[in-house]
Amino acid sequence: MSDAAPSTNTDEEAFPWDLGVFDAHCHPTDTIASLDDIRRMKARALVIMASRGEDQDIVRQFANQYGVQSETLKALWDEGDDLHATQLVPSFGWHPWFSHQIFDDIGSLHSKAENLDVLHHYRSVLSPSPDDEFISSLPEPKPLSGLLHQLRSNLESYPYALVGEVGIDRSFRLPNPWTESDEENRKEGLTPGGREGRRLSPYRVQIDHQRKILKAQLHLAGELERPVSVHGVAAHGIVFETLKETWQGHEKKVLSKRERKRRTSAANAHASPTGTDPMVEKEKDRDSGPKPYPPRICLHSYSGPADALKQYLEPSIPATIYFSFSRLVNFSNRSEKAVEVLKAVPDDRILIESDLHSAGDEMDRLLEDIVRLVCRIKGWSLVEGVKLLAENTRNFVFGEQSVD
């Protein structure tokens, strides 16, 4: 954790794009026309999120054209901004804003889609209970089993893909049905399924339902050993408890100083001829393989308080938790809370993101802004900060041992 004085880097100092700048969370697939702008960007790589039924295939489309491949992976970390075009890392998942569109055919009485009572489903997962007219404007619900089947297929098709964007949101309200005026003012080029400027209704998705959809995706991420990008708004305690439930019973054993000393003595006495510690090797064997929790988790545009960081940084937690920050969410205006949180996050757990819904120059500008801001607050030089943030992104997305 850095205790350095604020950095002296200024907006006049040349920005080191050639060292590699990585966007840990963005949504260019919300504006399909921006696909062609990716080739002109300065960022080295973008981690692009899916969120709903309408954009899963669009993420695939973007990834098929610009997705990172095994033969281009190492080049991501080479210095020099003219070596290659911006690459994409796809993420697939179902955002909490759209979780009401999923019905549980795994753990509920609804065993088959044809038996689903649509009115009952939406009245049970939305609060307050909506009327028939509002429900008639909503899409036909999809089964959770189908979501997980599609998610598994996408993750297996793209070996570097993440799970995201997933999470819990207590403040979100569904938009009202489309009106004639809304249709007339609708912007062209936007991916369907989002709010698109509509007024908000009073209806929210029940937290228990959001948790159910989130946990199902977290378990699959654990099984396939993929990192996850998590959305949490007005639900920081609920998000933590939900994540904690996935790793419960798999916590790391935290040794006291006396236990560590005793183990060191025992290891020296029983060391194998190869010099390895049999106890350590036994623990590695026990900890290897798929788990019910993701190996790495990013709390995107983290807006929780600084004192809540401690629970995520407990040494017993078997997953590695990262915290990403954006200009749009965390620093849209001067926020002392965000500054204190950023100061408290360990240097090796910080990521940066744009969270923007279109690729191009504006995304590059937001990335440069947040990097400069993070470096000033943490007391890093621009070169030091860009290199460290790139290394953090590498470790989050690909794992510490996966890129030679």
Salt bridges, closest charged atoms under 4 A:
ASP11 OD1 - ARG376 NH1 3.64
ASP30 OD1 - ARG52 NH2 3.45
ASP30 OD2 - HIS357 ND1 2.39
ASP37 OD1 - ARG40 NH2 2.24
GLU54 OE1 - ARG52 NE 4.00
ASP55 OD2 - ARG52 NH1 3.80
GLU79 OE2 - LYS387 NZ 3.99
ASP104 OD2 - LYS212 NZ 3.62
ASP132 OD1 - ARG123 NH2 2.03
GLU165 OE1 - HIS25 NE2 3.12
GLU165 OE1 - HIS27 NE2 2.90
GLU165 OE2 - HIS95 NE2 3.26
GLU165 OE2 - HIS231 ND1 2.99
GLU165 OE2 - HIS300 NE2 2.97
ASP169 OD2 - HIS231 NE2 2.78
GLU183 OE1 - ARG186 NH1 3.52
GLU196 OE1 - ARG186 NE 2.94
GLU223 OE2 - ARG152 NH1 2.84
GLU245 OE2 - ARG211 NH2 3.07
GLU245 OE1 - LYS215 NZ 2.68
GLU281 OE2 - LYS284 NZ 3.91
GLU283 OE2 - ARG263 NH1 2.83
ASP287 OD1 - ARG286 NE 3.32
GLU336 OE2 - ARG334 NE 3.50
GLU340 OE2 - LYS343 NZ 3.91
ASP347 OD1 - LYS378 NZ 3.18
GLU353 OE1 - HIS300 ND1 2.93
ASP355 OD1 - HIS25 NE2 3.65
ASP355 OD1 - HIS27 NE2 3.59
GLU362 OE2 - ARG365 NH2 2.65
GLU368 OE2 - ARG372 NE 2.99
ASP369 OD2 - ARG365 NH1 2.74
